[in-house]
Amino acid sequence: MNPYASTGSVSTVAASAAGANNLAQRDPSGRPTPPMPAGEVTCRLLALVRPHAVAFAASFVAATVSVLLQLYVPIIIGEGIDLIVSAGHVDLDALMPLLARLAAVVLGASLAQWVQSFCVNRLAYATVRDLRVQASEKVGRMPISFIDAHPHGDLISRVVNDVDLVGDGLLQGLTQLFTGVVTIVGTLAFMLALSVPMALVVVLATPLSIAAASAIARFSNRSFADQQGILGQIGGHIEEYVGSQRLVSAFAFGDRAEDRFDALNRELYVAGERAQFLSSLSNPGTRFINNLIYGAVAVIGCTCAITGWPAPLTVGGVQVFLSYANQYTKPFSEITSVITQVQTAYASARRLFALLDAEEEEPDAADALELAGARGEVELADVAFSYVKDRPLLRDIRVKAEPGMRFALVGPTGCGKTTLINLLLRFYDVDDGSVRIDGHDVRDITRASLRRSFGMVLQDAWLFEGTIAENIAYGRPDATRDEVVDAARRAHADGFIEALPEGYDTVISEDGGSFSQGQRQLLCIARVMLTDPAVLLLDEATSSIDTRTELQVQAAFDELMRGRTSFVVAHRLSTIQGADCILVMRDGEIIERGTHAELLERDGFYASLHAAQFAGAEG
């Protein structure tokens, strides 16, 4: 999750730039394009299946063997019926070998069916694994602007829920596809061999079943797409609700949050009910038509057996034909019985492919510089930037920081302080001008090496589920325990850590669990101290710490910042009075710069901020 998702103007403006919180494909004019055609979805799914061609082929071979053996069963049964000469007269000598052959065929068909099921399961879940890896890696390649502009819950829903639904659809669809294709071709061949006129009766009536299923599927496709879209919205709502539970409770927003959930849930109910109702019509509709076909075959078959017209058939032959007619139409009924899962899978696949097709972060240039041993010289030259092209945010920003200089950024909320941090880290690229590190444009440096040169502590402390030692070593996983302990000591976090029963091996839950905000912040400060960066970025890093601890940590920061370039975003002006240069920002511009004493002497905007803050403190 982007650590800037809740800091000031970044998420707000970026979300506005997105125009809509979804991943709908749009044409150059900004209008939504039609959903991805089903044929394209199918081709892309088959491309995902292609690496598992062995399992695919084994599934098809097993399905072929299973179906052919099942189709041989009616012939054996028909031969057995014809051995019943009359009441009490049965050719038992010929019947017993037939029964043994029947048992062997049924056993072989069952074994082949198990092999098919095993292979299809492996194929489906391997494909799901690959698809989830692709989706997860894709999110990692997305620019921060994309993550800022889309609900995190919806992205999570695509990577987790939609991938599972695609897997369910593959499992059901491939099983029915393999069995169905072989059954239709096999029964058609057997029926033509038995009686061409009877086979034509079945074949000519089949398009009615297909037409009915296709018409219903067209109507229900849109409802399934709506259903998956609303599921994504619900995921986003729940993610916000759970992640901000303290705020929800503090502002008594629970009832309104529940009302919003109820509204989305009602929309989901309506869309889901419509989708399920429409898709549920497929199976009874096709079964009705198939039963009509079965009845027609029975009547014509009896006529053939009695009169010999239009083709002679024995009683056993009629029974065989009835079995084949039933098996021939069975795949159409089975396919329509899983149409719900298949259509849901296609709706989910469209959402996943929209994610996979989204524009990625521009890759590093092939000749990009691997920045190592940065000195910490930072320059912003005539920088201009905006989240929305027709709403400029930063204008004419010029800053030159020599190694070891301490800069402070102050100004009202939304003036662009955090945006400058984003540009330094290249979370966003400038619209005009340049950002340079050690004389190199950041766009000519690999992002990984650029960001390794920075150490960042945010106002909102971020911790992950793991031990305290793992959290501190997040930026340097290879750090020794002594180095981790030393970083915690310099951050003044060792006191409360060593008081815990498990010390540095204490497992903390996501976002710090029961630790106070100040303790979480100390762990984040220790994390930066361990990385020993060339440039420090501190965004209200001590705002959640008590005054006594803040003085201790400030002393530690002073030691850490010695010889390193640092940019400190601060609202409490008392914390940045020792800065070499204070940049005063308003409305996206630097309106004043100088030391604390120089700015007070000018009696400008900084002086008014200082007077207002300390007057409030005295009051």
C-alpha positions in Angstrom: 0.0 0.0 0.0 1.3 3.4 -0.9 2.4 5.2 2.3 1.3 8.5 0.9 -2.3 7.3 0.4 -3.5 9.4 3.3 -1.2 12.3 3.3 -2.8 15.5 2.2 -3.3 16.4 -1.4 -1.6 13.4 -3.1 -4.4 10.9 -3.0 -7.2 13.5 -3.4 -5.8 15.1 -6.5 -4.6 11.8 -8.0 -8.1 10.3 -7.5 -9.6 13.3 -9.2 -7.2 12.8 -12.1 -8.4 9.3 -12.5 -11.9 10.5 -13.1 -13.4 7.2 -11.9 -12.4 4.6 -9.4 -12.3 1.7 -11.7 -10.2 0.0 -14.4 -12.6 0.4 -17.3 -10.8 0.6 -20.6 -11.1 4.0 -22.3 -10.5 5.4 -25.7 -8.4 8.5 -26.4 -11.4 10.7 -25.9 -11.9 9.3 -22.4 -15.1 7.4 -23.2 -15.4 3.8 -21.9 -14.8 1.2 -24.6 -17.0 -1.8 -25.0 -16.1 -4.9 -22.9 -13.5 -7.2 -24.2 -15.1 -9.7 -26.7 -15.6 -13.2 -25.4 -13.4 -14.5 -28.3 -10.5 -12.4 -27.1 -11.0 -13.5 -23.5 -11.0 -17.1 -24.6 -7.7 -16.7 -26.6 -6.0 -15.0 -23.7 -7.1 -17.8 -21.3 -5.9 -20.4 -23.8 -2.5 -18.5 -23.9 -2.4 -18.9 -20.1 -3.1 -22.6 -20.4 -0.5 -23.2 -23.1 2.5 -23.6 -20.7 0.6 -26.6 -19.3 0.1 -28.3 -22.6 1.0 -31.8 -21.2 -1.8 -31.7 -18.7 -4.1 -30.3 -21.4 -3.3 -33.1 -23.8 -3.5 -35.8 -21.1 -6.9 -34.4 -20.1 -8.2 -34.6 -23.6 -6.8 -38.1 -24.2 -8.4 -39.3 -20.9 -11.7 -37.6 -21.8 -11.6 -39.3 -25.3 -11.0 -42.7 -23.8 -13.6 -42.3 -21.1 -16.3 -41.1 -23.5 -15.6 -43.8 -26.2 -15.8 -46.5 -23.5 -19.1 -45.0 -22.3 -20.4 -45.0 -25.9 -19.5 -48.6 -26.2 -21.7 -49.5 -23.2 -25.0 -49.1 -25.1 -23.8 -51.4 -27.9 -23.1 -54.1 -25.3 -26.4 -53.6 -23.7 -28.2 -53.6 -27.1 -26.5 -56.9 -28.0 -27.6 -58.3 -24.6 -31.2 -57.2 -25.2 -31.2 -59.0 -28.6 -30.1 -62.2 -26.8 -33.5 -62.3 -25.1 -35.3 -64.4 -27.7 -38.6 -64.6 -25.8 -40.0 -65.1 -22.3 -37.9 -67.6 -20.5 -35.5 -68.0 -23.5 -32.2 -66.2 -23.0 -28.9 -67.2 -24.6 -27.0 -67.2 -21.3 -23.9 -68.7 -22.9 -23.5 -65.6 -25.0 -24.8 -63.2 -22.4 -22.1 -64.0 -19.6 -19.1 -62.9 -21.8 -21.1 -59.7 -22.6 -21.6 -58.9 -18.9 -17.8 -59.5 -18.3 -17.0 -57.2 -21.2 -19.5 -54.6 -19.8 -17.9 -54.6 -16.4 -14.4 -54.2 -17.9 -15.6 -51.3 -20.1 -17.3 -49.5 -17.1 -14.2 -49.9 -15.0 -12.0 -48.6 -17.7 -14.3 -45.6 -18.3 -14.3 -44.8 -14.6 -10.5 -44.9 -14.4 -10.1 -42.7 -17.5 -12.6 -40.2 -16.0 -10.5 -40.0 -12.8 -7.4 -39.4 -14.8 -9.2 -36.6 -16.7 -10.4 -35.0 -13.5 -6.9 -35.2 -12.0 -5.3 -33.5 -15.0 -7.9 -30.8 -15.3 -7.5 -29.9 -11.7 -3.8 -29.7 -12.0 -4.2 -27.6 -15.2 -6.7 -25.2 -13.7 -4.9 -24.6 -10.5 -1.5 -24.2 -12.2 -3.1 -21.6 -14.5 -4.6 -19.8 -11.5 -1.3 -19.8 -9.8 0.4 -18.3 -12.9 -2.4 -15.7 -13.3 -2.2 -14.6 -9.6 1.6 -14.3 -9.9 1.1 -12.1 -13.1 -1.5 -9.9 -11.4 0.6 -9.5 -8.2 3.7 -8.7 -10.2 1.7 -6.3 -12.3 0.5 -4.3 -9.2 4.2 -4.1 -8.2 5.0 -2.5 -11.6 2.2 0.0 -11.4 3.2 3.7 -10.9 2.3 5.2 -7.5 -0.1 7.5 -9.3 -2.2 4.4 -10.4 -2.2 3.0 -6.9 -3.2 6.4 -5.5 -6.1 6.7 -8.0 -7.8 3.3 -7.5 -9.5 1.8 -4.5 -7.1 -0.7 -2.8 -10.0 -3.0 -2.0 -10.9 -3.3 -5.7 -7.3 -4.1 -6.6 -7.2 -6.8 -3.9 -10.5 -8.2 -5.1 -9.1 -8.6 -8.6 -5.9 -10.4 -7.4 -7.7 -12.6 -4.9 -11.4 -13.1 -5.7 -11.4 -12.7 -9.5 -8.5 -15.1 -9.9 -10.3 -17.7 -7.9 -13.4 -17.3 -10.0 -11.5 -17.7 -13.2 -10.0 -20.9 -11.7 -13.5 -22.2 -10.9 -14.7 -21.4 -14.5 -11.6 -23.1 -16.0 -12.2 -26.2 -13.9 -15.9 -26.5 -14.9 -15.5 -25.3 -18.4 -12.5 -27.5 -19.4 -14.2 -30.5 -17.9 -17.4 -30.0 -19.8 -15.5 -28.9 -23.0 -13.3 -32.0 -23.3 -16.1 -34.4 -22.4 -18.7 -32.6 -24.4 -16.7 -32.3 -27.7 -15.7 -36.0 -27.7 -19.3 -37.1 -26.7 -20.9 -35.1 -29.5 -18.4 -36.3 -32.2 -18.4 -39.8 -30.9 -22.2 -40.3 -30.6 -22.7 -38.6 -34.0 -20.3 -41.1 -35.6 -21.9 -44.1 -33.8 -25.5 -42.9 -34.8 -24.5 -42.4 -38.4 -23.1 -45.9 -38.4 -26.3 -47.4 -37.0 -28.9 -45.4 -39.0 -28.4 -42.3 -41.1 -32.1 -41.2 -41.1 -32.3 -41.5 -37.3 -29.1 -39.6 -36.9 -30.4 -36.8 -39.0 -33.4 -36.4 -36.8 -31.2 -35.7 -33.8 -28.7 -33.5 -35.6 -31.3 -31.3 -37.3 -33.0 -30.6 -34.0 -29.8 -29.7 -32.2 -29.6 -26.1 -33.3 -32.8 -25.3 -31.4 -31.0 -26.2 -28.2 -27.9 -24.2 -29.1 -29.9 -21.1 -30.1 -31.9 -21.1 -26.8 -28.7 -21.3 -24.7 -26.9 -18.6 -26.8 -29.9 -16.2 -26.5 -30.0 -16.5 -22.8 -26.3 -16.2 -22.4 -26.2 -12.9 -24.3 -28.8 -11.4 -21.9 -27.1 -12.6 -18.7 -23.5 -11.6 -19.7 -24.0 -7.9 -18.7 -25.5 -8.9 -15.4 -22.5 -11.0 -14.5 -20.2 -8.1 -15.4 -22.2 -5.7 -13.2 -22.1 -8.3 -10.4 -18.3 -8.5 -10.4 -17.9 -4.7 -10.6 -20.1 -4.2 -7.5 -18.1 -6.9 -5.7 -15.0 -4.8 -6.3 -16.7 -1.8 -4.9 -17.7 -3.7 -1.8 -14.1 -4.9 -1.4 -12.9 -1.3 -1.5 -15.5 -0.2 1.0 -14.7 -3.0 3.5 -10.9 -2.3 3.1 -11.5 1.3 4.0 -13.9 0.5 6.8 -11.6 -2.1 8.5 -8.4 -0.1 8.0 -9.9 3.1 9.5 -11.9 1.5 12.2 -10.6 3.9 14.9 -11.7 6.9 12.9 -15.0 5.3 12.1 -15.7 4.8 15.8 -14.3 8.2 16.8 -16.6 10.1 14.4 -19.6 7.8 15.0 -19.6 7.0 11.3 -20.5 3.4 11.8 -24.2 3.8 10.9 -23.4 5.7 7.7 -20.7 3.2 6.8 -23.3 0.4 7.3 -25.8 2.3 5.2 -23.3 2.6 2.4 -22.5 -1.1 2.7 -26.3 -1.9 2.7 -26.7 0.1 -0.5 -23.9 -1.7 -2.2 -25.1 -5.0 -1.0 -28.6 -4.3 -2.3 -27.1 -3.4 -5.7 -25.1 -6.7 -5.6 -28.3 -8.6 -4.7 -30.2 -7.2 -7.6 -27.4 -7.7 -10.1 -26.7 -11.2 -8.7 -30.4 -12.2 -8.7 -30.8 -11.0 -12.3 -27.7 -12.8 -13.4 -28.6 -16.1 -11.7 -32.2 -16.0 -12.9 -31.2 -15.4 -16.5 -28.5 -18.0 -16.5 -30.7 -20.5 -14.7 -33.1 -20.4 -17.7 -30.4 -22.1 -19.9 -30.5 -25.5 -18.3 -34.3 -26.1 -18.2 -34.7 -24.5 -21.7 -32.1 -26.8 -23.3 -33.4 -29.8 -21.3 -36.9 -29.2 -22.6 -35.7 -29.1 -26.2 -33.5 -32.2 -25.6 -36.5 -34.1 -24.2 -38.5 -33.3 -27.3 -35.6 -34.7 -29.4 -35.5 -37.8 -27.2 -39.3 -38.3 -27.6 -39.0 -37.9 -31.4 -36.2 -40.5 -31.5 -38.3 -42.9 -29.4 -41.4 -42.6 -31.7 -39.4 -42.9 -35.0 -37.2 -45.7 -33.6 -40.3 -47.8 -32.6 -41.7 -47.1 -36.1 -38.4 -48.5 -37.6 -38.5 -51.6 -35.4 -42.2 -52.3 -36.3 -42.4 -51.3 -39.9 -38.8 -51.3 -41.0 -39.3 -47.7 -42.4 -37.4 -45.5 -42.9 -34.7 -47.9 -41.8 -34.8 -51.4 -40.2 -33.9 -51.5 -36.5 -34.0 -54.3 -33.9 -35.4 -53.7 -30.4 -31.8 -53.6 -29.1 -30.9 -51.1 -31.8 -33.7 -48.8 -30.7 -32.4 -49.0 -27.2 -28.9 -48.2 -28.4 -30.2 -45.2 -30.4 -32.2 -43.9 -27.5 -29.0 -44.0 -25.3 -27.0 -42.2 -28.0 -29.7 -39.6 -28.4 -29.6 -38.9 -24.7 -25.8 -38.8 -24.6 -25.6 -36.6 -27.7 -27.8 -34.0 -26.1 -26.3 -34.4 -22.6 -23.3 -32.1 -23.2 -25.6 -29.2 -24.2 -27.5 -29.6 -20.9 -24.3 -30.0 -18.9 -22.7 -26.9 -20.4 -25.7 -24.8 -19.7 -25.7 -26.2 -16.1 -22.3 -24.6 -15.5 -23.0 -21.4 -17.5 -23.2 -19.4 -14.3 -19.6 -20.3 -13.3 -18.3 -19.8 -16.8 -20.0 -16.4 -17.2 -18.7 -15.3 -13.8 -15.3 -16.5 -14.8 -15.4 -14.5 -18.0 -16.5 -11.4 -16.2 -13.7 -11.8 -13.7 -11.2 -12.5 -16.5 -12.2 -9.2 -18.2 -11.4 -7.4 -14.9 -8.1 -9.2 -14.6 -7.1 -8.5 -18.1 -8.0 -4.9 -17.7 -5.6 -4.8 -14.8 -2.9 -6.6 -16.7 -3.3 -4.3 -19.7 -3.1 -1.1 -17.5 -0.2 1.2 -18.2 2.8 0.3 -16.2 5.5 2.5 -14.6 7.9 3.5 -17.3 10.9 1.1 -17.1 14.4 2.3 -16.4 16.4 3.2 -19.5 18.7 0.5 -20.7 21.7 2.7 -20.0 20.3 4.0 -16.7 22.9 4.7 -14.0 23.2 2.5 -11.0 23.8 5.1 -8.3 26.2 3.9 -5.6 27.8 5.8 -2.8 25.7 8.9 -3.3 27.2 12.1 -1.8 23.8 13.7 -1.3 23.9 16.7 -3.6 20.3 17.5 -4.5 19.0 20.0 -7.0 15.5 20.9 -8.2 15.9 23.1 -11.3 12.8 25.1 -12.5 10.5 22.2 -11.5 6.8 22.4 -12.5 4.4 19.6 -11.7 0.6 18.9 -11.6 -1.5 15.9 -10.8 -4.2 17.2 -13.2 -2.8 18.8 -16.4 -5.0 21.8 -16.3 -4.5 22.4 -12.5 -0.8 23.3 -11.9 0.5 22.5 -8.4 4.2 23.2 -8.3 5.7 26.1 -10.2 9.2 27.3 -10.7 10.8 25.3 -7.9 14.5 25.9 -7.6 16.5 24.3 -4.7 20.2 23.5 -4.5 21.3 21.4 -1.6 25.0 20.7 -1.0 25.9 17.4 0.8 25.2 17.7 4.5 22.8 20.6 4.3 19.6 20.6 6.3 16.5 21.9 4.5 13.1 22.3 6.1 9.8 22.6 4.2 7.0 24.6 5.9 3.7 26.0 4.7 0.0 25.4 4.9 -1.6 22.0 4.1 -1.8 21.3 0.4 0.9 23.7 -0.7 3.1 20.9 -2.2 5.5 19.9 0.5 4.8 16.2 0.3 4.7 16.4 -3.5 8.3 17.6 -3.5 9.2 14.4 -1.5 7.3 12.4 -4.2 9.4 14.0 -6.9 12.7 13.4 -5.1 11.9 9.7 -4.8 10.5 9.7 -8.4 7.1 8.4 -7.4 6.0 11.0 -9.9 8.0 12.6 -12.7 8.2 16.3 -13.2 6.2 18.0 -16.0 9.0 20.5 -16.6 12.5 21.2 -15.2 14.6 18.5 -13.6 15.4 16.8 -10.3 19.1 16.0 -10.0 21.1 13.8 -7.5 24.9 14.2 -7.5 24.5 16.0 -10.9 22.5 13.2 -12.5 18.9 13.6 -13.6 16.8 11.2 -11.5 15.2 10.0 -14.8 18.7 8.7 -15.8 19.1 6.7 -12.6 17.6 3.3 -11.8 14.7 3.7 -9.4 15.9 1.0 -7.1 19.4 2.6 -6.6 17.9 6.1 -6.4 15.5 5.1 -3.6 18.2 3.2 -1.8 20.0 6.5 -1.4 17.1 8.0 0.5 15.8 7.2 4.0 12.2 8.2 4.7 10.2 8.5 7.9 6.5 9.4 7.5 4.0 10.8 9.9 2.0 7.6 9.6 4.1 4.8 10.9 3.9 1.7 8.8 4.7 -1.8 10.2 4.1 -5.2 8.8 3.3 -8.5 10.5 6.5 -10.0 11.8 9.1 -9.6 14.5 10.4 -6.3 15.7 13.8 -7.2 14.4 12.4 -7.9 10.9 10.5 -4.6 10.9 13.7 -2.7 11.8 15.7 -4.6 9.2 13.1 -4.0 6.5 15.5 -1.8 4.4 18.5 -4.1 5.1 17.4 -7.7 5.5 21.0 -8.8 5.7 21.7 -6.7 8.8 23.1 -8.5 11.8 21.3 -8.6 15.2 23.9 -6.2 16.7 23.3 -3.7 13.9 19.5 -3.9 14.5 20.0 -3.4 18.2 22.4 -0.5 17.7 19.8 1.2 15.4 17.1 0.8 18.0 19.3 2.2 20.7 20.1 5.3 18.6 16.4 5.8 17.9 15.7 5.4 21.7 13.5 2.4 21.0 15.6 -0.1 22.8 14.0 0.7 26.2 10.5 -0.5 25.4 11.7 -3.3 23.1 13.8 -4.9 25.8 11.0 -4.6 28.3 8.9 -7.0 26.1 8.9 -10.7 27.1 10.4 -11.7 23.7 12.4 -8.6 23.1 13.4 -8.2 19.5 11.7 -11.5 18.6 8.3 -10.1 19.7 5.8 -10.7 16.8 3.7 -7.7 16.1 0.5 -7.6 14.0 0.0 -5.5 11.0 0.3 -1.8 11.6 1.8 -2.3 15.0 -1.1 -3.9 16.9 -1.2 -2.7 20.5 1.9 -0.5 20.3 1.3 3.2 20.7 1.7 5.5 17.8 4.9 6.9 19.3 6.4 3.4 19.7 5.6 2.6 16.1 7.2 5.8 15.0 10.4 4.9 17.0 10.6 1.6 15.2 10.3 3.4 11.8 13.0 5.8 12.8 15.3 2.8 13.8 14.6 1.3 10.4 15.9 4.4 8.6 18.9 4.7 11.0 19.8 1.1 10.0 19.9 1.9 6.3 22.3 4.7 6.8 21.1 6.7 3.7 22.8 9.7 1.9 19.6 11.8 2.0 17.0 11.9 4.7 13.3 12.7 4.1 11.4 13.3 7.3 7.7 14.0 7.0 6.5 15.1 10.5 8.6 12.2 11.8 8.3 13.1 15.5 4.8 14.4 15.5 3.4 11.4 17.4 6.1 11.3 20.1 5.9 12.8 23.5 8.0 15.9 24.2 10.7 14.2 26.3 11.2 11.4 23.8 11.1 13.9 20.9 14.1 15.7 22.4 16.0 12.5 22.6 15.1 11.4 19.1 15.8 14.9 17.7 19.3 14.6 19.2 19.6 11.2 17.5 18.5 12.7 14.2 21.0 15.5 14.6 23.7 12.9 14.9 22.3 10.9 11.9 21.9 14.1 9.8 25.5 15.2 10.3 27.2 15.0 6.9 23.9 14.0 5.2 21.5 16.0 3.2 18.1 16.2 4.8 14.7 17.5 3.9 12.3 17.9 6.9 8.6 18.6 6.4 7.3 20.1 9.6 4.4 22.0 11.0 5.9 22.5 14.5 8.4 25.2 13.7 10.3 24.6 16.9 11.7 21.4 15.4 13.3 23.0 12.4 14.9 26.1 13.8 18.4 24.7 13.4 17.9 24.0 9.6 20.5 25.5 7.3 17.7 26.7 5.0 13.9 26.9 5.5 11.8 26.8 2.4 8.5 28.5 2.9 5.8 27.3 0.5 2.4 28.6 -0.4 0.2 27.7 -3.4 2.9 25.5 -5.0 5.6 28.1 -4.9 8.6 28.8 -2.7 7.8 32.3 -1.5 10.6 32.7 1.1 13.9 30.9 2.0 16.5 31.5 4.6 17.5 30.5 8.1 15.1 30.8 11.0 16.6 34.1 12.2 16.7 35.6 8.7 13.0 34.7 8.1 11.9 36.2 11.4 13.9 39.4 10.6 12.1 39.7 7.3 8.7 39.7 9.1 7.1 37.9 6.2 4.8 34.8 5.9 7.1 32.6 7.9 7.2 35.2 10.7 3.4 35.3 10.7 3.2 31.5 10.9 5.7 31.5 13.8 3.8 34.2 15.6 0.5 32.4 15.2 1.9 29.1 16.3 3.6 30.4 19.4 0.7 32.7 20.3 -1.6 29.7 20.2 0.8 27.8 22.4 1.0 30.6 24.9 -2.8 30.9 24.9 
